[in-house]
Amino acid sequence: MRIDLIIFDCDGVIADSEILSAEVLIDQLAQLGIDITLDDVRRDFLGRSFPTVAASIRDRFARALPDDFEAGYRTRLLDRFAIDLAPTPGIGQVLKALTRPVCVATSSSPPRVARTLQLLGLTDRFGPHVFTASQVVQGKPAPDLFQFAAAKMGCAPDHALVIEDSVPGLQAARAAGMRALHYAGGAHLAGHAAPDGARSFADWCEFPALLASVERDAA
């Protein structure tokens, strides 16, 4: 069975951005007297949309966030991206070598993913094939976003492969009836074990062999 579509998550897979996002969020919450750690972010927020993250913070700390909290976070984050954002090591070579269809499906907002791809010089590589949680009813771990992306790309779910760094993303891929690989090469996952049951890799040099293996296993 051939994989006819590769769906890439953006943050933590294409862009080594999750560590930057975590640092900005931790700092902004600290200014409100709310203390969270990088482990908290990894465990509770990774792979989820900002509205979901904000709701979780409100529930956990029984605190209302300022009305401008999200806007302030997004502005500070994009400022940080302009200075420090980098691709995950080796992703550029992988994208250049791939000849089959690819797309992005991300929990990030449309302005954030657009700016991310622009800064990384990848806007033209994906073109219009960038899909966000704002286009579906339920974000990850629900299957909606991946199902939406595959439908837009004209691919049956069982012929799609998802590359994800987060547990909600892997859960969403499975719920959508897709195969998935866990990418663990982002700075935010350094020294952390792969999720239970996940087929994981941390070096993009491994990807061609893994893709071939996924296709053999499917056959």
Backbone as ProteinMPNN parsed JSONL, in Angstrom:
{"seq_chain_A": "MRIDLIIFDCDGVIADSEILSAEVLIDQLAQLGIDITLDDVRRDFLGRSFPTVAASIRDRFARALPDDFEAGYRTRLLDRFAIDLAPTPGIGQVLKALTRPVCVATSSSPPRVARTLQLLGLTDRFGPHVFTASQVVQGKPAPDLFQFAAAKMGCAPDHALVIEDSVPGLQAARAAGMRALHYAGGAHLAGHAAPDGARSFADWCEFPALLASVERDAA", "coords_chain_A": {"N_chain_A": [[0.845, -1.194, 0.0], [0.617, 2.148, -0.907], [1.71, 5.213, 0.492], [-0.011, 8.067, -0.032], [-0.172, 10.667, 0.756], [1.45, 12.941, 2.858], [1.057, 14.267, 5.958], [2.054, 16.95, 7.732], [2.455, 18.068, 11.005], [2.996, 21.38, 12.276], [4.339, 23.112, 14.378], [7.034, 22.085, 16.294], [7.526, 19.985, 14.625], [7.952, 20.704, 11.836], [8.862, 23.295, 12.371], [11.123, 24.263, 14.898], [9.775, 25.193, 17.284], [8.264, 24.875, 19.593], [9.569, 25.059, 22.044], [10.1, 27.767, 22.202], [7.507, 28.819, 22.228], [6.611, 27.778, 24.653], [8.327, 29.053, 26.484], [7.609, 31.755, 26.167], [4.901, 31.661, 26.961], [5.137, 30.731, 29.629], [6.535, 32.861, 30.791], [4.756, 34.999, 30.396], [2.542, 34.188, 31.889], [3.725, 34.125, 34.406], [3.964, 36.806, 34.965], [1.45, 37.339, 35.756], [1.336, 36.119, 38.135], [1.001, 33.401, 37.982], [2.311, 30.292, 38.078], [3.871, 28.034, 36.008], [5.526, 25.162, 34.6], [7.993, 23.956, 32.201], [7.564, 21.226, 31.956], [4.863, 21.099, 32.647], [3.753, 22.389, 30.425], [4.504, 20.645, 28.341], [3.092, 18.345, 29.118], [0.361, 19.104, 29.341], [-0.4, 21.006, 27.388], [0.741, 20.738, 24.853], [0.327, 20.454, 21.409], [-2.271, 21.363, 21.376], [-4.889, 23.783, 20.671], [-4.718, 27.391, 21.143], [-7.049, 28.575, 22.428], [-8.011, 26.287, 23.797], [-5.863, 25.756, 25.495], [-5.884, 28.131, 27.031], [-8.377, 27.889, 28.302], [-7.874, 25.639, 29.867], [-5.924, 26.64, 31.608], [-7.412, 28.582, 32.98], [-9.294, 26.944, 34.276], [-7.638, 25.3, 35.864], [-6.28, 27.049, 37.592], [-8.251, 28.604, 38.566], [-8.588, 31.222, 37.72], [-9.373, 34.155, 35.979], [-8.23, 35.071, 32.825], [-6.672, 38.029, 31.511], [-8.459, 40.113, 29.131], [-6.916, 40.771, 26.954], [-4.982, 38.861, 26.868], [-4.491, 36.655, 25.088], [-4.016, 37.98, 22.64], [-1.774, 39.471, 23.353], [0.022, 37.424, 23.94], [0.285, 36.188, 21.41], [1.423, 38.259, 19.914], [3.876, 38.694, 21.254], [5.002, 36.2, 20.883], [5.334, 35.98, 18.072], [7.149, 38.027, 17.727], [9.316, 36.891, 19.068], [9.728, 34.675, 17.441], [10.677, 35.932, 15.132], [13.252, 36.46, 15.81], [14.447, 34.108, 16.875], [13.453, 31.753, 15.697], [13.824, 28.552, 14.2], [14.151, 25.923, 11.748], [13.339, 22.438, 12.318], [16.155, 20.306, 12.629], [17.275, 19.233, 9.53], [14.809, 19.009, 8.228], [14.393, 20.536, 5.946], [15.834, 19.28, 3.869], [14.438, 16.883, 3.711], [11.892, 17.744, 2.842], [12.558, 18.802, 0.343], [13.295, 16.497, -1.004], [11.005, 14.936, -1.135], [8.535, 13.72, -3.328], [5.91, 13.098, -3.392], [2.495, 14.153, -2.581], [2.178, 16.675, -0.038], [1.126, 18.247, 3.03], [0.247, 20.701, 5.543], [-1.087, 20.402, 8.782], [-2.315, 21.919, 11.494], [-2.608, 22.973, 14.937], [-2.145, 25.595, 15.382], [-2.849, 29.131, 14.972], [-4.077, 30.673, 11.912], [-2.577, 33.128, 11.213], [-0.218, 32.675, 12.703], [0.882, 30.226, 11.72], [1.26, 30.937, 9.082], [3.182, 32.981, 9.305], [5.229, 31.517, 10.472], [5.94, 29.636, 8.44], [6.73, 31.446, 6.517], [8.983, 32.675, 7.705], [10.664, 30.492, 7.752], [11.103, 30.064, 5.122], [9.364, 28.434, 3.672], [6.9, 28.87, 2.596], [6.142, 28.741, -0.157], [6.607, 26.065, -0.605], [4.521, 24.625, 0.551], [2.312, 26.03, -0.281], [-1.131, 26.526, -0.9], [-1.828, 24.471, 0.718], [-2.276, 24.282, 3.567], [-3.629, 23.744, 6.639], [-5.734, 24.529, 9.388], [-6.774, 24.352, 12.864], [-8.815, 26.145, 13.135], [-10.535, 25.718, 11.083], [-12.176, 23.61, 11.558], [-14.607, 21.872, 13.628], [-13.814, 20.575, 16.026], [-10.657, 20.487, 17.566], [-7.436, 18.758, 17.681], [-7.358, 16.294, 20.259], [-9.349, 15.217, 18.596], [-10.398, 13.761, 15.448], [-10.986, 15.545, 13.443], [-9.447, 17.64, 12.118], [-7.369, 16.323, 10.693], [-8.882, 14.645, 9.067], [-10.24, 16.566, 7.583], [-8.08, 17.808, 6.253], [-7.095, 15.66, 4.685], [-9.339, 15.169, 3.059], [-9.495, 17.589, 1.63], [-7.142, 17.362, 0.222], [-7.691, 15.251, -1.373], [-7.291, 12.585, -0.616], [-7.594, 9.266, 0.593], [-8.139, 8.394, 4.01], [-6.715, 6.072, 4.94], [-4.537, 6.008, 3.342], [-2.895, 7.985, 4.087], [-0.205, 9.54, 5.878], [0.694, 10.721, 9.006], [2.794, 13.091, 10.59], [3.753, 13.774, 13.739], [4.361, 15.513, 16.854], [3.124, 15.505, 19.266], [1.068, 14.031, 21.856], [-1.82, 14.453, 21.72], [-1.952, 14.947, 18.946], [-1.088, 12.518, 17.817], [-3.114, 10.875, 18.765], [-5.262, 11.983, 17.407], [-4.592, 11.374, 14.759], [-4.758, 8.553, 14.791], [-7.47, 8.281, 15.407], [-8.521, 9.278, 13.088], [-8.067, 7.269, 11.338], [-5.574, 7.002, 10.213], [-2.103, 6.339, 9.519], [0.745, 6.992, 11.629], [3.701, 8.761, 12.617], [5.894, 9.507, 15.266], [7.61, 12.414, 15.831], [10.496, 13.254, 17.477], [12.516, 15.098, 17.591], [12.544, 17.789, 18.241], [13.529, 20.635, 20.253], [12.043, 20.829, 22.584], [11.443, 18.271, 23.358], [13.711, 16.997, 24.113], [15.483, 14.456, 25.697], [13.217, 13.159, 26.572], [11.007, 10.394, 26.786], [9.411, 8.51, 24.182], [5.861, 8.611, 23.469], [3.717, 6.028, 24.736], [3.503, 3.183, 22.711], [4.008, 4.536, 20.356], [5.578, 4.963, 17.214], [8.63, 6.169, 16.963], [10.977, 8.771, 16.064], [13.982, 10.726, 15.968], [15.625, 12.006, 14.228], [15.739, 13.448, 11.103], [17.056, 12.181, 9.054], [16.415, 9.558, 9.268], [13.928, 9.314, 8.191], [13.238, 8.607, 5.379], [13.695, 5.785, 5.311], [11.916, 4.975, 7.301], [9.471, 5.751, 6.183], [9.366, 4.003, 3.977], [9.228, 1.633, 5.416], [6.755, 1.896, 6.724], [5.046, 1.719, 4.53], [5.594, -0.894, 3.669], [4.686, -2.336, 5.902], [1.996, -1.724, 5.83], [1.242, -2.993, 3.54]], "CA_chain_A": [[0.0, 0.0, 0.0], [1.408, 3.359, -1.021], [1.298, 6.434, 1.184], [-0.267, 9.06, -1.077], [-0.164, 12.011, 1.336], [2.113, 13.097, 4.148], [0.516, 15.421, 6.687], [2.995, 17.409, 8.738], [2.197, 19.104, 11.994], [3.956, 22.469, 12.063], [5.168, 23.431, 15.541], [7.669, 20.918, 16.873], [7.805, 19.01, 13.566], [8.635, 21.488, 10.806], [9.532, 24.389, 13.087], [11.552, 23.945, 16.272], [9.149, 26.376, 17.877], [7.509, 24.629, 20.818], [10.32, 25.55, 23.197], [9.904, 29.217, 22.224], [6.122, 29.038, 22.651], [6.528, 27.478, 26.085], [9.021, 30.097, 27.244], [6.792, 32.973, 26.139], [3.715, 31.446, 27.785], [5.555, 30.659, 31.035], [6.886, 34.21, 31.226], [3.566, 35.852, 30.427], [1.735, 33.775, 33.038], [4.44, 34.525, 35.618], [3.65, 38.205, 35.216], [0.133, 37.35, 36.409], [1.443, 35.352, 39.369], [0.645, 32.01, 37.719], [3.571, 29.599, 37.835], [3.853, 26.727, 35.374], [6.849, 24.726, 34.181], [8.061, 23.358, 30.873], [6.907, 19.919, 32.044], [3.422, 21.354, 32.582], [3.411, 22.701, 29.041], [4.62, 19.403, 27.567], [2.063, 17.374, 29.516], [-1.024, 19.57, 29.272], [-0.73, 21.982, 26.347], [1.37, 20.428, 23.579], [-0.554, 19.989, 20.354], [-3.627, 21.888, 21.528], [-5.073, 25.159, 20.229], [-4.58, 28.339, 22.25], [-8.266, 28.654, 23.248], [-8.061, 25.129, 24.686], [-4.836, 25.999, 26.515], [-6.355, 29.195, 27.924], [-9.457, 27.334, 29.126], [-7.244, 24.758, 30.842], [-5.285, 27.489, 32.617], [-8.477, 29.181, 33.799], [-9.874, 25.911, 35.136], [-6.649, 24.788, 36.804], [-5.882, 28.047, 38.58], [-9.443, 29.361, 38.967], [-8.255, 32.619, 37.457], [-9.733, 34.696, 34.676], [-7.118, 35.717, 32.14], [-7.047, 39.336, 30.947], [-9.064, 40.051, 27.804], [-5.897, 40.919, 25.909], [-3.911, 37.899, 27.114], [-4.173, 35.899, 23.879], [-3.413, 38.886, 21.661], [-0.433, 39.786, 23.825], [0.846, 36.227, 23.765], [0.585, 35.988, 19.987], [2.344, 39.312, 19.475], [5.197, 38.414, 21.817], [5.531, 34.988, 20.289], [5.807, 36.26, 16.72], [8.387, 38.807, 17.895], [10.369, 35.933, 19.419], [9.981, 33.887, 16.238], [11.47, 36.72, 14.189], [14.646, 36.453, 16.269], [15.007, 32.813, 17.274], [12.839, 30.569, 15.093], [14.638, 27.737, 13.298], [13.517, 24.66, 11.384], [13.915, 21.257, 12.95], [17.34, 19.972, 11.835], [17.131, 18.266, 8.449], [13.486, 18.986, 7.596], [14.476, 21.139, 4.62], [16.268, 18.261, 2.915], [13.337, 15.928, 3.551], [10.85, 18.355, 2.014], [13.061, 18.907, -1.033], [13.397, 15.172, -1.614], [9.696, 14.303, -1.284], [7.831, 13.998, -4.582], [4.485, 12.835, -3.217], [1.815, 15.305, -1.99], [2.364, 16.987, 1.374], [0.38, 19.396, 3.528], [0.393, 21.024, 6.957], [-2.324, 20.444, 9.57], [-1.784, 22.429, 12.744], [-3.49, 23.63, 15.901], [-1.803, 27.015, 15.433], [-3.726, 30.057, 14.259], [-3.611, 30.956, 10.547], [-1.455, 34.076, 11.136], [1.01, 32.107, 13.264], [1.487, 29.248, 10.819], [1.715, 31.66, 7.896], [4.437, 33.653, 9.647], [6.223, 30.474, 10.691], [6.407, 29.128, 7.155], [7.438, 32.541, 5.849], [10.303, 32.828, 8.318], [11.467, 29.321, 7.417], [11.246, 29.983, 3.674], [8.614, 27.269, 3.221], [5.555, 29.255, 2.15], [5.883, 28.217, -1.493], [6.66, 24.59, -0.594], [3.202, 24.091, 0.895], [1.287, 26.76, -1.016], [-2.432, 26.623, -0.207], [-2.107, 23.209, 1.425], [-2.033, 24.522, 4.996], [-4.934, 23.648, 7.279], [-5.634, 24.838, 10.811], [-7.909, 23.942, 13.702], [-9.893, 27.121, 12.982], [-11.395, 25.299, 9.983], [-12.978, 22.445, 11.956], [-15.361, 22.053, 14.874], [-13.017, 20.104, 17.157], [-9.24, 20.319, 17.31], [-6.791, 17.56, 18.217], [-7.174, 14.945, 19.723], [-10.403, 14.764, 17.689], [-9.843, 13.505, 14.116], [-11.558, 16.476, 12.455], [-8.481, 18.395, 11.321], [-6.692, 15.442, 9.741], [-9.882, 14.231, 8.09], [-10.464, 17.735, 6.728], [-6.898, 17.977, 5.405], [-7.063, 14.581, 3.696], [-10.419, 15.398, 2.098], [-9.091, 18.706, 0.769], [-6.041, 16.896, -0.618], [-8.179, 14.161, -2.202], [-6.626, 11.348, -0.204], [-8.292, 8.426, 1.565], [-7.407, 8.399, 5.287], [-5.802, 4.945, 5.132], [-3.365, 6.219, 2.483], [-2.208, 9.176, 4.592], [0.73, 9.38, 6.998], [0.795, 11.932, 9.816], [4.005, 13.26, 11.389], [3.321, 14.552, 14.908], [5.233, 15.493, 18.039], [2.324, 15.553, 20.495], [0.126, 12.94, 22.121], [-3.117, 14.729, 21.085], [-1.831, 14.789, 17.506], [-1.056, 11.086, 17.511], [-4.462, 10.363, 19.019], [-6.107, 12.465, 16.313], [-4.266, 10.594, 13.563], [-5.343, 7.213, 14.942], [-8.932, 8.408, 15.325], [-8.853, 9.552, 11.69], [-7.785, 6.084, 10.548], [-4.32, 7.239, 9.494], [-0.843, 5.936, 10.144], [1.414, 8.148, 12.225], [5.037, 8.662, 13.188], [6.159, 10.513, 16.293], [8.894, 13.088, 15.67], [10.971, 13.651, 18.807], [13.763, 15.832, 17.436], [12.43, 19.179, 18.663], [14.225, 20.934, 21.51], [11.129, 20.674, 23.725], [11.327, 16.857, 23.719], [15.039, 16.45, 24.389], [15.58, 13.66, 26.916], [11.923, 12.607, 26.983], [10.657, 9.148, 26.127], [8.293, 8.557, 23.246], [4.585, 8.143, 24.022], [3.5, 4.576, 24.67], [2.965, 2.646, 21.471], [4.304, 5.373, 19.203], [6.788, 4.701, 16.425], [9.248, 7.478, 17.159], [12.307, 9.032, 15.54], [14.454, 12.054, 16.366], [16.547, 12.508, 13.204], [15.061, 13.373, 9.814], [17.772, 11.247, 8.187], [15.756, 8.264, 9.394], [12.567, 9.351, 7.662], [12.985, 7.811, 4.169], [13.59, 4.361, 5.645], [10.669, 4.788, 8.057], [8.36, 5.827, 5.219], [9.34, 2.732, 3.248], [8.789, 0.605, 6.352], [5.313, 2.07, 6.916], [4.371, 1.187, 3.357], [5.704, -2.36, 3.696], [3.819, -2.854, 6.959], [0.609, -1.556, 5.385], [0.981, -3.998, 2.507]], "C_chain_A": [[0.883, 1.247, 0.0], [0.829, 4.454, -0.13], [1.186, 7.532, 0.138], [-0.242, 10.488, -0.568], [0.571, 11.973, 2.66], [1.632, 14.395, 4.775], [1.489, 15.768, 7.807], [2.302, 18.34, 9.728], [3.248, 20.193, 11.781], [4.888, 22.647, 13.258], [5.71, 22.158, 16.178], [7.996, 19.844, 15.864], [8.553, 19.684, 12.415], [9.47, 22.588, 11.455], [9.913, 23.939, 14.495], [11.091, 25.083, 17.181], [8.498, 26.141, 19.225], [8.243, 25.126, 22.058], [10.159, 27.064, 23.33], [8.494, 29.544, 22.719], [5.979, 28.832, 24.151], [7.167, 28.584, 26.91], [8.214, 31.388, 27.287], [5.571, 32.815, 27.036], [4.068, 31.424, 29.266], [5.846, 32.055, 31.575], [5.657, 35.095, 31.353], [2.659, 35.486, 31.603], [2.402, 34.175, 34.351], [4.153, 35.974, 35.973], [2.277, 38.379, 35.87], [0.158, 36.598, 37.74], [1.025, 33.905, 39.221], [1.914, 31.276, 37.302], [3.328, 28.231, 37.21], [5.272, 26.419, 34.893], [6.8, 24.191, 32.751], [7.421, 21.968, 30.872], [5.392, 20.056, 31.993], [2.982, 21.587, 31.139], [3.44, 21.44, 28.185], [3.449, 18.473, 27.844], [0.658, 17.833, 29.149], [-1.383, 20.377, 28.033], [-0.234, 21.608, 24.957], [0.346, 19.868, 22.587], [-1.962, 20.529, 20.404], [-3.703, 23.344, 21.087], [-4.989, 26.11, 21.416], [-5.871, 28.498, 23.053], [-8.413, 27.49, 24.222], [-7.062, 25.281, 25.819], [-5.327, 27.035, 27.524], [-7.465, 28.692, 28.845], [-8.897, 26.422, 30.205], [-6.586, 25.551, 31.963], [-6.336, 28.092, 33.546], [-9.056, 28.16, 34.768], [-8.895, 25.472, 36.227], [-6.361, 25.765, 37.93], [-7.047, 28.9, 39.068], [-9.196, 30.865, 38.84], [-8.748, 33.004, 36.073], [-8.513, 35.371, 34.067], [-7.57, 37.06, 31.582], [-7.586, 39.191, 29.528], [-8.024, 40.094, 26.695], [-4.768, 39.884, 26.038], [-3.509, 37.163, 25.835], [-3.493, 36.784, 22.838], [-1.981, 39.233, 22.059], [0.518, 38.624, 23.645], [1.241, 36.055, 22.298], [1.577, 37.027, 19.477], [3.758, 39.038, 19.976], [5.821, 37.19, 21.173], [6.076, 35.244, 18.883], [7.057, 37.132, 16.751], [9.564, 37.881, 18.21], [10.738, 35.068, 18.205], [10.911, 34.635, 15.281], [12.952, 36.694, 14.544], [15.214, 35.042, 16.341], [14.466, 31.589, 16.538], [13.793, 29.873, 14.124], [13.835, 26.51, 12.893], [14.07, 23.525, 12.234], [15.06, 20.769, 12.05], [17.074, 18.893, 10.787], [15.797, 18.271, 7.736], [13.531, 19.56, 6.183], [14.859, 20.121, 3.558], [15.168, 17.24, 2.659], [12.271, 16.496, 2.623], [11.293, 18.504, 0.566], [13.033, 17.562, -1.743], [12.037, 14.538, -1.88], [9.036, 14.71, -2.6], [6.331, 13.732, -4.467], [3.822, 14.036, -2.534], [2.064, 15.438, -0.49], [1.451, 18.149, 1.741], [0.712, 19.594, 4.993], [-0.984, 21.003, 7.601], [-1.925, 20.755, 11.004], [-2.859, 23.021, 13.64], [-3.221, 25.128, 15.992], [-2.813, 27.856, 14.657], [-3.209, 30.28, 12.843], [-2.494, 32.003, 10.476], [-0.146, 33.495, 11.654], [1.655, 31.117, 12.302], [1.983, 29.926, 9.549], [3.057, 32.342, 8.155], [5.561, 32.637, 9.853], [6.803, 29.985, 9.375], [7.164, 30.2, 6.377], [8.857, 32.679, 6.384], [11.236, 31.673, 7.951], [11.682, 29.165, 5.911], [10.476, 28.833, 3.049], [7.206, 27.603, 2.724], [5.228, 28.635, 0.803], [5.881, 26.692, -1.517], [5.29, 24.001, -0.331], [2.07, 24.813, 0.171], [-0.012, 26.857, -0.246], [-2.731, 25.417, 0.68], [-1.699, 23.292, 2.894], [-3.389, 24.613, 5.679], [-4.777, 23.829, 8.789], [-6.9, 24.419, 11.551], [-9.076, 24.919, 13.608], [-10.889, 26.709, 11.899], [-12.292, 24.121, 10.336], [-13.649, 22.712, 13.295], [-14.514, 21.705, 16.085], [-11.555, 19.952, 16.736], [-8.731, 18.987, 17.834], [-7.05, 17.472, 19.723], [-8.329, 14.397, 18.886], [-9.821, 14.605, 16.284], [-10.168, 14.559, 13.077], [-10.526, 17.121, 11.542], [-7.789, 17.51, 10.291], [-7.657, 14.927, 8.675], [-10.153, 15.351, 7.083], [-9.313, 17.899, 5.747], [-6.857, 16.909, 4.314], [-8.143, 14.77, 2.634], [-10.051, 16.516, 1.119], [-7.991, 18.283, -0.202], [-6.44, 15.717, -1.508], [-7.559, 12.822, -1.893], [-7.496, 10.582, 0.788], [-7.485, 8.374, 2.858], [-6.4, 7.271, 5.424], [-4.59, 4.994, 4.197], [-2.587, 7.467, 2.904], [-1.316, 8.806, 5.77], [0.871, 10.72, 7.69], [2.118, 11.927, 10.572], [3.676, 14.238, 12.503], [4.358, 14.478, 16.023], [4.443, 15.36, 19.321], [1.41, 14.345, 20.626], [-1.251, 13.238, 21.529], [-3.072, 14.572, 19.566], [-1.805, 13.337, 17.078], [-2.429, 10.456, 17.717], [-5.411, 10.764, 17.888], [-5.861, 11.667, 15.036], [-4.888, 9.204, 13.635], [-6.858, 7.27, 14.796], [-9.394, 8.662, 13.895], [-8.601, 8.352, 10.783], [-6.516, 6.199, 9.729], [-3.147, 6.631, 10.243], [-0.134, 7.182, 10.656], [2.813, 7.772, 12.678], [5.216, 9.801, 14.177], [7.547, 11.095, 16.077], [9.327, 13.657, 17.015], [12.254, 14.465, 18.744], [13.703, 17.294, 17.81], [13.071, 19.4, 20.02], [13.344, 20.688, 22.723], [11.006, 19.23, 24.182], [12.662, 16.215, 24.047], [15.041, 15.707, 25.722], [14.277, 13.043, 27.37], [11.574, 11.386, 26.149], [9.475, 9.356, 25.182], [7.002, 8.121, 23.934], [4.43, 6.642, 23.835], [2.896, 4.18, 23.328], [3.301, 3.427, 20.219], [5.581, 4.908, 18.517], [7.511, 6.04, 16.297], [10.614, 7.561, 16.493], [12.691, 10.467, 15.872], [15.374, 12.689, 15.339], [15.872, 12.339, 11.843], [15.783, 12.477, 8.82], [17.128, 9.858, 8.196], [14.444, 8.182, 8.612], [12.371, 8.531, 6.387], [12.832, 6.318, 4.457], [12.309, 4.077, 6.425], [9.466, 4.824, 7.138], [8.24, 4.527, 4.44], [8.84, 1.607, 4.145], [7.294, 0.677, 6.598], [4.552, 1.478, 5.727], [4.454, -0.343, 3.297], [4.771, -2.958, 4.723], [2.361, -2.796, 6.534], [0.253, -2.613, 4.346], [0.77, -5.376, 3.129]], "O_chain_A": [[1.791, 1.372, 0.822], [-0.388, 4.6, -0.015], [2.175, 7.886, -0.504], [-0.285, 11.428, -1.362], [0.346, 11.086, 3.483], [1.779, 15.475, 4.203], [1.714, 14.971, 8.717], [1.636, 19.293, 9.326], [4.283, 19.939, 11.165], [6.083, 22.366, 13.167], [4.949, 21.266, 16.555], [8.679, 18.877, 16.201], [9.66, 19.275, 12.064], [10.639, 22.777, 11.12], [9.117, 23.311, 15.194], [11.892, 25.819, 17.757], [8.203, 27.099, 19.94], [7.611, 25.567, 23.018], [10.09, 27.586, 24.442], [8.315, 30.447, 23.537], [5.313, 29.608, 24.836], [6.609, 29.006, 27.922], [8.142, 32.043, 28.327], [5.236, 33.728, 27.791], [3.372, 32.036, 30.076], [5.446, 32.389, 32.69], [5.532, 35.857, 32.312], [2.076, 36.364, 32.239], [1.715, 34.528, 35.309], [4.104, 36.33, 37.15], [1.98, 39.419, 36.456], [-0.874, 36.454, 38.395], [0.725, 33.241, 40.213], [2.52, 31.607, 36.283], [2.665, 27.377, 37.8], [6.111, 27.315, 34.795], [5.73, 24.0, 32.172], [6.8, 21.578, 29.884], [4.71, 19.237, 31.376], [1.968, 21.05, 30.692], [2.524, 21.191, 27.401], [2.881, 17.884, 26.924], [-0.153, 17.028, 28.691], [-2.553, 20.432, 27.657], [-0.754, 22.125, 23.968], [-0.396, 18.935, 22.895], [-2.779, 20.185, 19.55], [-2.702, 24.061, 21.124], [-5.166, 25.695, 22.562], [-5.798, 28.552, 24.28], [-8.884, 27.674, 25.344], [-7.37, 24.974, 26.971], [-5.2, 26.838, 28.733], [-7.494, 29.028, 30.029], [-9.384, 26.426, 31.335], [-6.68, 25.178, 33.133], [-6.157, 28.106, 34.764], [-9.282, 28.465, 35.939], [-9.286, 25.294, 37.38], [-6.214, 25.366, 39.086], [-6.864, 29.805, 39.882], [-9.543, 31.656, 39.718], [-8.559, 32.262, 35.109], [-7.84, 36.159, 34.732], [-8.736, 37.213, 31.218], [-7.218, 38.263, 28.809], [-8.226, 39.523, 25.624], [-3.726, 40.015, 25.396], [-2.321, 37.058, 25.529], [-2.505, 36.379, 22.226], [-1.087, 39.282, 21.214], [1.67, 38.802, 23.252], [2.407, 35.805, 21.99], [2.471, 36.704, 18.695], [4.722, 39.137, 19.217], [7.03, 37.148, 20.944], [7.162, 34.775, 18.545], [7.931, 36.992, 15.896], [10.665, 38.059, 17.688], [11.91, 34.77, 17.976], [11.817, 34.043, 14.693], [13.806, 36.883, 13.678], [16.344, 34.807, 15.913], [14.974, 30.486, 16.739], [14.479, 30.521, 13.334], [12.93, 26.099, 13.619], [15.153, 23.646, 12.805], [14.937, 20.818, 10.826], [16.692, 17.772, 11.124], [15.655, 17.593, 6.718], [12.784, 19.113, 5.313], [14.278, 20.1, 2.473], [14.985, 16.785, 1.53], [11.8, 15.805, 1.719], [10.481, 18.349, -0.346], [12.777, 17.494, -2.946], [11.921, 13.686, -2.761], [8.985, 15.892, -2.942], [5.567, 14.104, -5.358], [4.526, 14.866, -1.958], [2.149, 14.443, 0.231], [1.052, 18.936, 0.883], [1.375, 18.761, 5.61], [-1.944, 21.527, 7.035], [-1.269, 19.945, 11.658], [-3.885, 23.507, 13.165], [-3.993, 25.855, 16.617], [-3.535, 27.349, 13.798], [-2.018, 30.095, 12.591], [-1.532, 31.793, 9.738], [0.92, 33.786, 11.111], [2.867, 31.169, 12.093], [3.011, 29.535, 8.997], [3.96, 32.286, 7.319], [6.702, 32.872, 9.457], [8.022, 29.927, 9.213], [8.123, 29.9, 5.666], [9.814, 32.786, 5.617], [12.449, 31.855, 7.852], [12.365, 28.239, 5.474], [10.88, 28.309, 2.011], [6.411, 26.7, 2.463], [4.152, 28.062, 0.632], [5.221, 26.089, -2.363], [4.928, 22.986, -0.925], [0.98, 24.26, 0.025], [-0.013, 27.227, 0.928], [-3.78, 25.361, 1.321], [-0.901, 22.497, 3.389], [-4.205, 25.467, 5.334], [-3.816, 23.346, 9.388], [-7.944, 24.168, 10.95], [-10.203, 24.571, 13.959], [-11.972, 27.286, 11.805], [-13.086, 23.678, 9.506], [-13.302, 23.658, 14.003], [-14.492, 22.451, 17.065], [-11.253, 19.37, 15.694], [-9.497, 18.184, 18.367], [-6.969, 18.492, 20.408], [-8.301, 13.228, 18.501], [-8.831, 15.263, 15.962], [-9.684, 14.485, 11.947], [-10.706, 17.149, 10.324], [-7.638, 17.908, 9.136], [-7.282, 14.79, 7.511], [-10.278, 15.105, 5.883], [-9.532, 18.105, 4.553], [-6.612, 17.221, 3.148], [-7.895, 14.558, 1.447], [-10.275, 16.389, -0.084], [-7.919, 18.791, -1.321], [-5.632, 15.236, -2.303], [-7.325, 12.013, -2.791], [-8.064, 11.168, 1.709], [-6.256, 8.317, 2.805], [-5.322, 7.486, 5.976], [-3.722, 4.124, 4.255], [-1.725, 7.947, 2.168], [-1.617, 7.899, 6.546], [1.137, 11.735, 7.047], [2.523, 10.905, 11.125], [3.357, 15.398, 12.244], [5.124, 13.52, 16.124], [5.031, 15.123, 20.377], [1.031, 13.722, 19.635], [-1.821, 12.359, 20.883], [-4.043, 14.116, 18.962], [-2.431, 12.967, 16.085], [-2.853, 9.605, 16.935], [-6.258, 9.975, 17.469], [-6.8, 11.324, 14.317], [-5.474, 8.729, 12.662], [-7.459, 6.417, 14.143], [-10.514, 8.31, 13.526], [-8.89, 8.409, 9.588], [-6.388, 5.574, 8.676], [-3.203, 6.435, 11.457], [-0.38, 8.289, 10.178], [3.08, 6.635, 13.068], [4.748, 10.917, 13.951], [8.544, 10.375, 16.128], [8.606, 14.451, 17.62], [13.001, 14.524, 19.721], [14.714, 17.989, 17.711], [13.152, 18.484, 20.838], [13.857, 20.367, 23.795], [10.514, 18.976, 25.281], [12.731, 15.001, 24.241], [14.648, 16.259, 26.75], [14.223, 12.457, 28.452], [11.82, 11.357, 24.943], [8.658, 10.258, 25.367], [7.046, 7.34, 24.885], [4.956, 6.066, 22.883], [1.912, 4.763, 22.873], [2.918, 3.023, 19.122], [6.542, 4.508, 19.174], [7.044, 6.937, 15.596], [11.321, 6.56, 16.37], [11.824, 11.324, 16.037], [15.858, 13.8, 15.553], [15.482, 11.233, 11.469], [15.182, 12.052, 7.833], [17.278, 9.085, 7.249], [13.914, 7.092, 8.4], [11.386, 7.795, 6.316], [11.943, 5.665, 3.911], [11.684, 3.037, 6.222], [8.542, 4.025, 7.286], [7.139, 4.005, 4.263], [8.111, 0.726, 3.69], [6.627, -0.355, 6.675], [3.531, 0.813, 5.907], [3.488, -1.004, 2.917], [4.128, -3.973, 4.46], [1.58, -3.698, 6.837], [-0.887, -3.072, 4.276], [0.538, -6.349, 2.411]]}, "name": "protein", "num_of_chains": 1, "seq": "MRIDLIIFDCDGVIADSEILSAEVLIDQLAQLGIDITLDDVRRDFLGRSFPTVAASIRDRFARALPDDFEAGYRTRLLDRFAIDLAPTPGIGQVLKALTRPVCVATSSSPPRVARTLQLLGLTDRFGPHVFTASQVVQGKPAPDLFQFAAAKMGCAPDHALVIEDSVPGLQAARAAGMRALHYAGGAHLAGHAAPDGARSFADWCEFPALLASVERDAA"}
